[in-house]
Amino acid sequence: MRLLWRMAQRYYDARHRRAMRLAEQSAADADWFKSQSERFFQRIKGARKL
């Protein structure tokens, strides 16, 4: 479970850094990427319970 969480974090961190590099985006976009990774983790947790 912890491994999946780390994978999700690394994936979204990399996407976030790339987006920030390509276009100088605002802190709101950084928050959006963070919330995406949180949602992704919740989906993983939900799938594990089924």
C-alpha angles and dihedrals in degrees: 000000000000089000092056090050092051091048091051092048093049092046094052093040089055092047090048094050091048092050091048090051096047096047123011097242131187131258087255089066090050089054090049092056090048092051089048090057091047091051090047091053092049089053090052091049091048092050091050091056094054 
